Amino acid sequence: MSGAIRHVTVRGRVQGVGYRAWVADEAMTRDVEGWVRNRRDGSVEALFAGPADVVADMIAACRRGPSMARVDAVREEDAHPDALKLLRPGERFSLLPTI
């Protein structure tokens, strides 16, 4: 299957509940490349790159989230490969600082 790069914004109770660490673990388990970070508006933003079916599965997992989270909405859109430049050197998936 061809590759996909998707930008995702998750809203709900997704900060202070381990959501970012959970996303990073899920992404690394699936061998998805990208990053995740909190936003000051209370949302979590992520970028996922990999085989389209694996990226779709990752986004489906984000709709559920970890047990302590409450996901109200997930917005997804295509992303440009340049967005991967935010990865930390040597990492396949990065937890980035809040913006």
Gaussian input, Z-matrix of N, CA and C with variables (Angstrom, degrees):
# hf/3-21g

backbone

0 1
 N
 C     1     B1
 C     2     B2     1     A1
 N     3     B3     2     A2     1     D1
 C     4     B4     3     A3     2     D2
 C     5     B5     4     A4     3     D3
 N     6     B6     5     A5     4     D4
 C     7     B7     6     A6     5     D5
 C     8     B8     7     A7     6     D6
 N     9     B9     8     A8     7     D7
 C    10    B10     9     A9     8     D8
 C    11    B11    10    A10     9     D9
 N    12    B12    11    A11    10    D10
 C    13    B13    12    A12    11    D11
 C    14    B14    13    A13    12    D12
 N    15    B15    14    A14    13    D13
 C    16    B16    15    A15    14    D14
 C    17    B17    16    A16    15    D15
 N    18    B18    17    A17    16    D16
 C    19    B19    18    A18    17    D17
 C    20    B20    19    A19    18    D18
 N    21    B21    20    A20    19    D19
 C    22    B22    21    A21    20    D20
 C    23    B23    22    A22    21    D21
 N    24    B24    23    A23    22    D22
 C    25    B25    24    A24    23    D23
 C    26    B26    25    A25    24    D24
 N    27    B27    26    A26    25    D25
 C    28    B28    27    A27    26    D26
 C    29    B29    28    A28    27    D27
 N    30    B30    29    A29    28    D28
 C    31    B31    30    A30    29    D29
 C    32    B32    31    A31    30    D30
 N    33    B33    32    A32    31    D31
 C    34    B34    33    A33    32    D32
 C    35    B35    34    A34    33    D33
 N    36    B36    35    A35    34    D34
 C    37    B37    36    A36    35    D35
 C    38    B38    37    A37    36    D36
 N    39    B39    38    A38    37    D37
 C    40    B40    39    A39    38    D38
 C    41    B41    40    A40    39    D39
 N    42    B42    41    A41    40    D40
 C    43    B43    42    A42    41    D41
 C    44    B44    43    A43    42    D42
 N    45    B45    44    A44    43    D43
 C    46    B46    45    A45    44    D44
 C    47    B47    46    A46    45    D45
 N    48    B48    47    A47    46    D46
 C    49    B49    48    A48    47    D47
 C    50    B50    49    A49    48    D48
 N    51    B51    50    A50    49    D49
 C    52    B52    51    A51    50    D50
 C    53    B53    52    A52    51    D51
 N    54    B54    53    A53    52    D52
 C    55    B55    54    A54    53    D53
 C    56    B56    55    A55    54    D54
 N    57    B57    56    A56    55    D55
 C    58    B58    57    A57    56    D56
 C    59    B59    58    A58    57    D57
 N    60    B60    59    A59    58    D58
 C    61    B61    60    A60    59    D59
 C    62    B62    61    A61    60    D60
 N    63    B63    62    A62    61    D61
 C    64    B64    63    A63    62    D62
 C    65    B65    64    A64    63    D63
 N    66    B66    65    A65    64    D64
 C    67    B67    66    A66    65    D65
 C    68    B68    67    A67    66    D66
 N    69    B69    68    A68    67    D67
 C    70    B70    69    A69    68    D68
 C    71    B71    70    A70    69    D69
 N    72    B72    71    A71    70    D70
 C    73    B73    72    A72    71    D71
 C    74    B74    73    A73    72    D72
 N    75    B75    74    A74    73    D73
 C    76    B76    75    A75    74    D74
 C    77    B77    76    A76    75    D75
 N    78    B78    77    A77    76    D76
 C    79    B79    78    A78    77    D77
 C    80    B80    79    A79    78    D78
 N    81    B81    80    A80    79    D79
 C    82    B82    81    A81    80    D80
 C    83    B83    82    A82    81    D81
 N    84    B84    83    A83    82    D82
 C    85    B85    84    A84    83    D83
 C    86    B86    85    A85    84    D84
 N    87    B87    86    A86    85    D85
 C    88    B88    87    A87    86    D86
 C    89    B89    88    A88    87    D87
 N    90    B90    89    A89    88    D88
 C    91    B91    90    A90    89    D89
 C    92    B92    91    A91    90    D90
 N    93    B93    92    A92    91    D91
 C    94    B94    93    A93    92    D92
 C    95    B95    94    A94    93    D93
 N    96    B96    95    A95    94    D94
 C    97    B97    96    A96    95    D95
 C    98    B98    97    A97    96    D96
 N    99    B99    98    A98    97    D97
 C   100   B100    99    A99    98    D98
 C   101   B101   100   A100    99    D99
 N   102   B102   101   A101   100   D100
 C   103   B103   102   A102   101   D101
 C   104   B104   103   A103   102   D102
 N   105   B105   104   A104   103   D103
 C   106   B106   105   A105   104   D104
 C   107   B107   106   A106   105   D105
 N   108   B108   107   A107   106   D106
 C   109   B109   108   A108   107   D107
 C   110   B110   109   A109   108   D108
 N   111   B111   110   A110   109   D109
 C   112   B112   111   A111   110   D110
 C   113   B113   112   A112   111   D111
 N   114   B114   113   A113   112   D112
 C   115   B115   114   A114   113   D113
 C   116   B116   115   A115   114   D114
 N   117   B117   116   A116   115   D115
 C   118   B118   117   A117   116   D116
 C   119   B119   118   A118   117   D117
 N   120   B120   119   A119   118   D118
 C   121   B121   120   A120   119   D119
 C   122   B122   121   A121   120   D120
 N   123   B123   122   A122   121   D121
 C   124   B124   123   A123   122   D122
 C   125   B125   124   A124   123   D123
 N   126   B126   125   A125   124   D124
 C   127   B127   126   A126   125   D125
 C   128   B128   127   A127   126   D126
 N   129   B129   128   A128   127   D127
 C   130   B130   129   A129   128   D128
 C   131   B131   130   A130   129   D129
 N   132   B132   131   A131   130   D130
 C   133   B133   132   A132   131   D131
 C   134   B134   133   A133   132   D132
 N   135   B135   134   A134   133   D133
 C   136   B136   135   A135   134   D134
 C   137   B137   136   A136   135   D135
 N   138   B138   137   A137   136   D136
 C   139   B139   138   A138   137   D137
 C   140   B140   139   A139   138   D138
 N   141   B141   140   A140   139   D139
 C   142   B142   141   A141   140   D140
 C   143   B143   142   A142   141   D141
 N   144   B144   143   A143   142   D142
 C   145   B145   144   A144   143   D143
 C   146   B146   145   A145   144   D144
 N   147   B147   146   A146   145   D145
 C   148   B148   147   A147   146   D146
 C   149   B149   148   A148   147   D147
 N   150   B150   149   A149   148   D148
 C   151   B151   150   A150   149   D149
 C   152   B152   151   A151   150   D150
 N   153   B153   152   A152   151   D151
 C   154   B154   153   A153   152   D152
 C   155   B155   154   A154   153   D153
 N   156   B156   155   A155   154   D154
 C   157   B157   156   A156   155   D155
 C   158   B158   157   A157   156   D156
 N   159   B159   158   A158   157   D157
 C   160   B160   159   A159   158   D158
 C   161   B161   160   A160   159   D159
 N   162   B162   161   A161   160   D160
 C   163   B163   162   A162   161   D161
 C   164   B164   163   A163   162   D162
 N   165   B165   164   A164   163   D163
 C   166   B166   165   A165   164   D164
 C   167   B167   166   A166   165   D165
 N   168   B168   167   A167   166   D166
 C   169   B169   168   A168   167   D167
 C   170   B170   169   A169   168   D168
 N   171   B171   170   A170   169   D169
 C   172   B172   171   A171   170   D170
 C   173   B173   172   A172   171   D171
 N   174   B174   173   A173   172   D172
 C   175   B175   174   A174   173   D173
 C   176   B176   175   A175   174   D174
 N   177   B177   176   A176   175   D175
 C   178   B178   177   A177   176   D176
 C   179   B179   178   A178   177   D177
 N   180   B180   179   A179   178   D178
 C   181   B181   180   A180   179   D179
 C   182   B182   181   A181   180   D180
 N   183   B183   182   A182   181   D181
 C   184   B184   183   A183   182   D182
 C   185   B185   184   A184   183   D183
 N   186   B186   185   A185   184   D184
 C   187   B187   186   A186   185   D185
 C   188   B188   187   A187   186   D186
 N   189   B189   188   A188   187   D187
 C   190   B190   189   A189   188   D188
 C   191   B191   190   A190   189   D189
 N   192   B192   191   A191   190   D190
 C   193   B193   192   A192   191   D191
 C   194   B194   193   A193   192   D192
 N   195   B195   194   A194   193   D193
 C   196   B196   195   A195   194   D194
 C   197   B197   196   A196   195   D195
 N   198   B198   197   A197   196   D196
 C   199   B199   198   A198   197   D197
 C   200   B200   199   A199   198   D198
 N   201   B201   200   A200   199   D199
 C   202   B202   201   A201   200   D200
 C   203   B203   202   A202   201   D201
 N   204   B204   203   A203   202   D202
 C   205   B205   204   A204   203   D203
 C   206   B206   205   A205   204   D204
 N   207   B207   206   A206   205   D205
 C   208   B208   207   A207   206   D206
 C   209   B209   208   A208   207   D207
 N   210   B210   209   A209   208   D208
 C   211   B211   210   A210   209   D209
 C   212   B212   211   A211   210   D210
 N   213   B213   212   A212   211   D211
 C   214   B214   213   A213   212   D212
 C   215   B215   214   A214   213   D213
 N   216   B216   215   A215   214   D214
 C   217   B217   216   A216   215   D215
 C   218   B218   217   A217   216   D216
 N   219   B219   218   A218   217   D217
 C   220   B220   219   A219   218   D218
 C   221   B221   220   A220   219   D219
 N   222   B222   221   A221   220   D220
 C   223   B223   222   A222   221   D221
 C   224   B224   223   A223   222   D222
 N   225   B225   224   A224   223   D223
 C   226   B226   225   A225   224   D224
 C   227   B227   226   A226   225   D225
 N   228   B228   227   A227   226   D226
 C   229   B229   228   A228   227   D227
 C   230   B230   229   A229   228   D228
 N   231   B231   230   A230   229   D229
 C   232   B232   231   A231   230   D230
 C   233   B233   232   A232   231   D231
 N   234   B234   233   A233   232   D232
 C   235   B235   234   A234   233   D233
 C   236   B236   235   A235   234   D234
 N   237   B237   236   A236   235   D235
 C   238   B238   237   A237   236   D236
 C   239   B239   238   A238   237   D237
 N   240   B240   239   A239   238   D238
 C   241   B241   240   A240   239   D239
 C   242   B242   241   A241   240   D240
 N   243   B243   242   A242   241   D241
 C   244   B244   243   A243   242   D242
 C   245   B245   244   A244   243   D243
 N   246   B246   245   A245   244   D244
 C   247   B247   246   A246   245   D245
 C   248   B248   247   A247   246   D246
 N   249   B249   248   A248   247   D247
 C   250   B250   249   A249   248   D248
 C   251   B251   250   A250   249   D249
 N   252   B252   251   A251   250   D250
 C   253   B253   252   A252   251   D251
 C   254   B254   253   A253   252   D252
 N   255   B255   254   A254   253   D253
 C   256   B256   255   A255   254   D254
 C   257   B257   256   A256   255   D255
 N   258   B258   257   A257   256   D256
 C   259   B259   258   A258   257   D257
 C   260   B260   259   A259   258   D258
 N   261   B261   260   A260   259   D259
 C   262   B262   261   A261   260   D260
 C   263   B263   262   A262   261   D261
 N   264   B264   263   A263   262   D262
 C   265   B265   264   A264   263   D263
 C   266   B266   265   A265   264   D264
 N   267   B267   266   A266   265   D265
 C   268   B268   267   A267   266   D266
 C   269   B269   268   A268   267   D267
 N   270   B270   269   A269   268   D268
 C   271   B271   270   A270   269   D269
 C   272   B272   271   A271   270   D270
 N   273   B273   272   A272   271   D271
 C   274   B274   273   A273   272   D272
 C   275   B275   274   A274   273   D273
 N   276   B276   275   A275   274   D274
 C   277   B277   276   A276   275   D275
 C   278   B278   277   A277   276   D276
 N   279   B279   278   A278   277   D277
 C   280   B280   279   A279   278   D278
 C   281   B281   280   A280   279   D279
 N   282   B282   281   A281   280   D280
 C   283   B283   282   A282   281   D281
 C   284   B284   283   A283   282   D282
 N   285   B285   284   A284   283   D283
 C   286   B286   285   A285   284   D284
 C   287   B287   286   A286   285   D285
 N   288   B288   287   A287   286   D286
 C   289   B289   288   A288   287   D287
 C   290   B290   289   A289   288   D288
 N   291   B291   290   A290   289   D289
 C   292   B292   291   A291   290   D290
 C   293   B293   292   A292   291   D291
 N   294   B294   293   A293   292   D292
 C   295   B295   294   A294   293   D293
 C   296   B296   295   A295   294   D294

   B1=1.4549
   B2=1.5249
   B3=1.3182
   B4=1.4655
   B5=1.5219
   B6=1.3256
   B7=1.4496
   B8=1.5137
   B9=1.3221
   B10=1.4587
   B11=1.5155
   B12=1.3276
   B13=1.4597
   B14=1.5201
   B15=1.3332
   B16=1.4624
   B17=1.5238
   B18=1.3174
   B19=1.4596
   B20=1.5251
   B21=1.3326
   B22=1.4614
   B23=1.5293
   B24=1.3294
   B25=1.4639
   B26=1.5202
   B27=1.3435
   B28=1.4662
   B29=1.5259
   B30=1.3280
   B31=1.4721
   B32=1.5250
   B33=1.3102
   B34=1.4592
   B35=1.5195
   B36=1.3309
   B37=1.4673
   B38=1.5276
   B39=1.3436
   B40=1.4638
   B41=1.5309
   B42=1.3374
   B43=1.4654
   B44=1.5226
   B45=1.3297
   B46=1.4611
   B47=1.5212
   B48=1.3309
   B49=1.4705
   B50=1.5296
   B51=1.3366
   B52=1.4603
   B53=1.5161
   B54=1.3239
   B55=1.4662
   B56=1.5315
   B57=1.3432
   B58=1.4695
   B59=1.5194
   B60=1.3260
   B61=1.4729
   B62=1.5226
   B63=1.3265
   B64=1.4635
   B65=1.5331
   B66=1.3469
   B67=1.4684
   B68=1.5260
   B69=1.3283
   B70=1.4641
   B71=1.5283
   B72=1.3337
   B73=1.4738
   B74=1.5248
   B75=1.3351
   B76=1.4697
   B77=1.5294
   B78=1.3185
   B79=1.4733
   B80=1.5279
   B81=1.3257
   B82=1.4621
   B83=1.5328
   B84=1.3188
   B85=1.4662
   B86=1.5194
   B87=1.3338
   B88=1.4696
   B89=1.5315
   B90=1.3305
   B91=1.4624
   B92=1.5336
   B93=1.3338
   B94=1.4597
   B95=1.5244
   B96=1.3056
   B97=1.4572
   B98=1.5238
   B99=1.3481
   B100=1.4557
   B101=1.5044
   B102=1.3266
   B103=1.4639
   B104=1.5227
   B105=1.3435
   B106=1.4642
   B107=1.5236
   B108=1.3412
   B109=1.4635
   B110=1.5270
   B111=1.3362
   B112=1.4567
   B113=1.5132
   B114=1.3285
   B115=1.4647
   B116=1.5252
   B117=1.3178
   B118=1.4667
   B119=1.5284
   B120=1.3347
   B121=1.4736
   B122=1.5230
   B123=1.3515
   B124=1.4628
   B125=1.5175
   B126=1.3263
   B127=1.4687
   B128=1.5232
   B129=1.3308
   B130=1.4561
   B131=1.5265
   B132=1.3209
   B133=1.4657
   B134=1.5242
   B135=1.3244
   B136=1.4663
   B137=1.5246
   B138=1.3209
   B139=1.4563
   B140=1.5213
   B141=1.3186
   B142=1.4608
   B143=1.5220
   B144=1.3404
   B145=1.4626
   B146=1.5217
   B147=1.3359
   B148=1.4557
   B149=1.5156
   B150=1.3382
   B151=1.4677
   B152=1.5339
   B153=1.3131
   B154=1.4677
   B155=1.5249
   B156=1.3307
   B157=1.4613
   B158=1.5205
   B159=1.3342
   B160=1.4661
   B161=1.5283
   B162=1.3283
   B163=1.4650
   B164=1.5250
   B165=1.3285
   B166=1.4666
   B167=1.5313
   B168=1.3261
   B169=1.4601
   B170=1.5319
   B171=1.3208
   B172=1.4685
   B173=1.5233
   B174=1.3287
   B175=1.4654
   B176=1.5244
   B177=1.3242
   B178=1.4737
   B179=1.5265
   B180=1.3311
   B181=1.4623
   B182=1.5285
   B183=1.3370
   B184=1.4668
   B185=1.5204
   B186=1.3204
   B187=1.4725
   B188=1.5272
   B189=1.3350
   B190=1.4707
   B191=1.5214
   B192=1.3241
   B193=1.4576
   B194=1.5159
   B195=1.3468
   B196=1.4611
   B197=1.5327
   B198=1.3210
   B199=1.4676
   B200=1.5278
   B201=1.3169
   B202=1.4654
   B203=1.5305
   B204=1.3120
   B205=1.4679
   B206=1.5228
   B207=1.3401
   B208=1.4639
   B209=1.5233
   B210=1.3077
   B211=1.4642
   B212=1.5251
   B213=1.3333
   B214=1.4665
   B215=1.5198
   B216=1.3309
   B217=1.4631
   B218=1.5227
   B219=1.3321
   B220=1.4594
   B221=1.5288
   B222=1.3304
   B223=1.4673
   B224=1.5186
   B225=1.3215
   B226=1.4689
   B227=1.5137
   B228=1.3328
   B229=1.4596
   B230=1.5180
   B231=1.3280
   B232=1.4620
   B233=1.5188
   B234=1.3193
   B235=1.4640
   B236=1.5158
   B237=1.3174
   B238=1.4626
   B239=1.5277
   B240=1.3270
   B241=1.4714
   B242=1.5291
   B243=1.3321
   B244=1.4702
   B245=1.5224
   B246=1.3165
   B247=1.4693
   B248=1.5288
   B249=1.3269
   B250=1.4678
   B251=1.5247
   B252=1.3296
   B253=1.4645
   B254=1.5259
   B255=1.3361
   B256=1.4588
   B257=1.5353
   B258=1.3385
   B259=1.4712
   B260=1.5222
   B261=1.3271
   B262=1.4635
   B263=1.5294
   B264=1.3360
   B265=1.4727
   B266=1.5250
   B267=1.3243
   B268=1.4567
   B269=1.5190
   B270=1.3371
   B271=1.4709
   B272=1.5246
   B273=1.3366
   B274=1.4709
   B275=1.5188
   B276=1.3404
   B277=1.4685
   B278=1.5217
   B279=1.3366
   B280=1.4642
   B281=1.5151
   B282=1.3343
   B283=1.4481
   B284=1.5163
   B285=1.3255
   B286=1.4617
   B287=1.5263
   B288=1.3479
   B289=1.4696
   B290=1.5300
   B291=1.3052
   B292=1.4685
   B293=1.5237
   B294=1.3349
   B295=1.4771
   B296=1.5157
   A1=108.90
   A2=117.65
   A3=120.99
   A4=111.24
   A5=115.03
   A6=120.75
   A7=112.90
   A8=114.78
   A9=121.76
   A10=109.00
   A11=115.57
   A12=122.21
   A13=105.79
   A14=115.91
   A15=120.77
   A16=110.47
   A17=115.11
   A18=123.28
   A19=107.01
   A20=116.28
   A21=121.70
   A22=109.66
   A23=116.39
   A24=122.27
   A25=107.65
   A26=115.88
   A27=121.89
   A28=108.36
   A29=115.81
   A30=121.35
   A31=109.81
   A32=114.84
   A33=122.27
   A34=108.52
   A35=116.58
   A36=119.92
   A37=106.23
   A38=115.15
   A39=120.89
   A40=112.51
   A41=116.46
   A42=119.82
   A43=108.12
   A44=115.44
   A45=120.41
   A46=113.52
   A47=116.52
   A48=120.89
   A49=111.87
   A50=117.17
   A51=120.99
   A52=114.59
   A53=117.04
   A54=120.06
   A55=112.09
   A56=117.51
   A57=119.50
   A58=111.74
   A59=116.96
   A60=120.40
   A61=109.94
   A62=116.89
   A63=121.41
   A64=110.17
   A65=116.78
   A66=120.63
   A67=109.75
   A68=116.98
   A69=120.49
   A70=111.08
   A71=117.41
   A72=120.76
   A73=111.31
   A74=116.36
   A75=120.98
   A76=110.60
   A77=116.35
   A78=120.47
   A79=111.03
   A80=116.53
   A81=119.33
   A82=110.98
   A83=116.91
   A84=120.86
   A85=110.58
   A86=116.40
   A87=121.95
   A88=112.44
   A89=117.94
   A90=123.56
   A91=111.33
   A92=115.47
   A93=122.32
   A94=108.23
   A95=116.26
   A96=121.64
   A97=109.22
   A98=117.63
   A99=120.20
   A100=113.32
   A101=115.65
   A102=121.47
   A103=110.04
   A104=114.61
   A105=122.14
   A106=107.97
   A107=116.38
   A108=120.72
   A109=110.06
   A110=114.74
   A111=120.84
   A112=109.04
   A113=114.67
   A114=120.83
   A115=107.40
   A116=115.78
   A117=120.07
   A118=112.51
   A119=117.96
   A120=120.27
   A121=112.46
   A122=117.41
   A123=121.15
   A124=114.37
   A125=116.92
   A126=120.12
   A127=110.02
   A128=115.36
   A129=123.01
   A130=106.67
   A131=114.99
   A132=121.99
   A133=108.06
   A134=116.89
   A135=120.13
   A136=110.19
   A137=113.96
   A138=122.08
   A139=107.01
   A140=116.52
   A141=121.85
   A142=109.36
   A143=116.28
   A144=121.49
   A145=108.77
   A146=115.48
   A147=120.85
   A148=109.70
   A149=116.87
   A150=119.94
   A151=110.00
   A152=116.84
   A153=121.43
   A154=112.71
   A155=118.36
   A156=119.86
   A157=111.59
   A158=117.59
   A159=121.69
   A160=109.92
   A161=116.93
   A162=120.92
   A163=109.96
   A164=117.86
   A165=121.45
   A166=110.66
   A167=117.06
   A168=121.50
   A169=110.51
   A170=116.87
   A171=121.39
   A172=110.30
   A173=116.93
   A174=120.77
   A175=110.55
   A176=117.12
   A177=120.36
   A178=110.35
   A179=117.18
   A180=120.71
   A181=110.15
   A182=117.58
   A183=121.29
   A184=111.80
   A185=116.94
   A186=120.54
   A187=110.70
   A188=117.18
   A189=121.71
   A190=110.38
   A191=116.47
   A192=121.76
   A193=112.82
   A194=116.44
   A195=120.71
   A196=110.43
   A197=116.80
   A198=121.11
   A199=114.00
   A200=119.35
   A201=121.41
   A202=113.13
   A203=117.47
   A204=121.20
   A205=111.25
   A206=114.65
   A207=121.04
   A208=106.25
   A209=116.69
   A210=121.68
   A211=108.40
   A212=115.18
   A213=120.93
   A214=112.02
   A215=116.91
   A216=120.39
   A217=110.02
   A218=115.20
   A219=121.98
   A220=107.52
   A221=115.30
   A222=120.28
   A223=107.35
   A224=116.17
   A225=119.41
   A226=109.72
   A227=114.22
   A228=120.63
   A229=108.73
   A230=115.73
   A231=119.91
   A232=109.09
   A233=115.96
   A234=121.16
   A235=109.89
   A236=115.98
   A237=122.77
   A238=109.04
   A239=118.45
   A240=120.57
   A241=113.72
   A242=117.89
   A243=120.31
   A244=111.91
   A245=117.50
   A246=120.64
   A247=111.34
   A248=117.56
   A249=121.16
   A250=112.17
   A251=117.40
   A252=120.58
   A253=112.13
   A254=117.68
   A255=120.96
   A256=112.21
   A257=117.08
   A258=120.05
   A259=110.45
   A260=115.92
   A261=119.64
   A262=108.53
   A263=117.30
   A264=120.27
   A265=111.77
   A266=115.14
   A267=121.10
   A268=115.04
   A269=117.90
   A270=120.69
   A271=110.38
   A272=115.08
   A273=120.40
   A274=110.56
   A275=115.69
   A276=120.42
   A277=107.36
   A278=116.52
   A279=121.81
   A280=112.05
   A281=116.56
   A282=123.29
   A283=106.23
   A284=115.79
   A285=121.22
   A286=110.75
   A287=116.77
   A288=119.76
   A289=111.65
   A290=114.89
   A291=122.28
   A292=110.55
   A293=115.52
   A294=119.73
   A295=109.39
   D1=149.19
   D2=-176.86
   D3=-74.57
   D4=165.26
   D5=-177.14
   D6=-82.41
   D7=159.46
   D8=179.00
   D9=-140.30
   D10=149.00
   D11=171.45
   D12=-129.08
   D13=116.54
   D14=-175.90
   D15=-124.04
   D16=136.75
   D17=175.51
   D18=-101.32
   D19=130.50
   D20=-173.31
   D21=-128.23
   D22=137.87
   D23=171.85
   D24=-122.89
   D25=126.14
   D26=-176.10
   D27=-113.99
   D28=129.55
   D29=179.19
   D30=-118.90
   D31=152.10
   D32=-179.15
   D33=137.00
   D34=-151.25
   D35=173.71
   D36=-90.59
   D37=85.28
   D38=-172.93
   D39=-125.69
   D40=6.35
   D41=173.46
   D42=-119.15
   D43=141.75
   D44=-179.60
   D45=80.34
   D46=12.04
   D47=-178.76
   D48=-126.95
   D49=13.49
   D50=179.35
   D51=79.36
   D52=17.75
   D53=-175.48
   D54=-64.04
   D55=-45.10
   D56=-178.97
   D57=-61.81
   D58=-46.73
   D59=179.82
   D60=-62.32
   D61=-38.61
   D62=178.40
   D63=-63.59
   D64=-44.57
   D65=178.04
   D66=-59.36
   D67=-46.50
   D68=-179.28
   D69=-60.21
   D70=-44.17
   D71=178.45
   D72=-62.12
   D73=-45.47
   D74=179.59
   D75=-61.96
   D76=-42.68
   D77=-179.09
   D78=-65.45
   D79=-42.55
   D80=-179.52
   D81=-68.19
   D82=-35.95
   D83=176.42
   D84=-61.18
   D85=-37.97
   D86=-178.50
   D87=-88.60
   D88=-2.61
   D89=-177.33
   D90=61.29
   D91=38.61
   D92=176.80
   D93=-90.11
   D94=138.61
   D95=177.05
   D96=-93.17
   D97=149.32
   D98=175.75
   D99=148.73
   D100=-151.67
   D101=-176.92
   D102=-156.50
   D103=165.66
   D104=176.67
   D105=-143.30
   D106=145.67
   D107=177.03
   D108=-156.21
   D109=154.32
   D110=171.51
   D111=-79.77
   D112=153.00
   D113=173.04
   D114=-116.55
   D115=150.58
   D116=-177.04
   D117=-62.17
   D118=-19.53
   D119=179.38
   D120=-80.24
   D121=3.02
   D122=177.98
   D123=95.93
   D124=-5.45
   D125=179.14
   D126=-89.32
   D127=170.90
   D128=172.59
   D129=-118.96
   D130=135.04
   D131=-178.65
   D132=-115.68
   D133=139.34
   D134=179.98
   D135=-144.58
   D136=157.85
   D137=174.72
   D138=-128.79
   D139=129.47
   D140=179.93
   D141=-124.10
   D142=132.35
   D143=178.43
   D144=-133.39
   D145=134.88
   D146=178.88
   D147=162.88
   D148=-166.29
   D149=176.34
   D150=-56.06
   D151=137.66
   D152=-173.89
   D153=-53.63
   D154=-41.06
   D155=-178.63
   D156=-68.13
   D157=-35.14
   D158=179.82
   D159=-71.86
   D160=-40.70
   D161=177.11
   D162=-63.37
   D163=-42.26
   D164=177.89
   D165=-61.64
   D166=-39.91
   D167=177.83
   D168=-65.21
   D169=-38.70
   D170=178.53
   D171=-63.74
   D172=-42.85
   D173=179.23
   D174=-66.20
   D175=-38.75
   D176=176.15
   D177=-60.87
   D178=-40.30
   D179=177.78
   D180=-63.36
   D181=-38.33
   D182=179.17
   D183=-62.74
   D184=-29.37
   D185=178.52
   D186=-67.59
   D187=-25.46
   D188=176.93
   D189=-89.73
   D190=-50.87
   D191=-179.92
   D192=73.51
   D193=178.51
   D194=177.31
   D195=-72.99
   D196=168.38
   D197=-172.40
   D198=-60.78
   D199=-33.13
   D200=-177.52
   D201=-82.25
   D202=-12.21
   D203=-177.36
   D204=-86.04
   D205=159.44
   D206=169.88
   D207=-130.52
   D208=110.62
   D209=-178.68
   D210=-92.02
   D211=119.31
   D212=178.79
   D213=-95.06
   D214=-34.82
   D215=-176.52
   D216=-156.58
   D217=144.76
   D218=174.21
   D219=-129.94
   D220=119.24
   D221=175.59
   D222=-104.63
   D223=132.35
   D224=178.79
   D225=-132.22
   D226=148.72
   D227=179.06
   D228=-154.55
   D229=160.29
   D230=175.41
   D231=-63.51
   D232=148.40
   D233=178.50
   D234=-126.12
   D235=156.17
   D236=178.25
   D237=-83.27
   D238=144.14
   D239=178.71
   D240=-54.99
   D241=-25.52
   D242=178.18
   D243=-59.31
   D244=-25.52
   D245=-179.86
   D246=-61.94
   D247=-23.07
   D248=177.68
   D249=-70.30
   D250=-13.25
   D251=179.67
   D252=-65.20
   D253=-14.61
   D254=178.05
   D255=-75.31
   D256=-13.72
   D257=177.22
   D258=-57.08
   D259=142.06
   D260=174.02
   D261=-72.71
   D262=144.57
   D263=-179.81
   D264=-54.21
   D265=131.95
   D266=177.32
   D267=84.24
   D268=-2.61
   D269=179.97
   D270=-106.87
   D271=144.65
   D272=172.54
   D273=-88.06
   D274=-29.30
   D275=178.83
   D276=-141.47
   D277=128.30
   D278=-174.58
   D279=-118.40
   D280=140.82
   D281=166.51
   D282=-92.70
   D283=113.01
   D284=-174.85
   D285=-98.01
   D286=159.54
   D287=178.02
   D288=-67.04
   D289=158.56
   D290=177.14
   D291=-61.57
   D292=141.46
   D293=173.96
   D294=-122.29

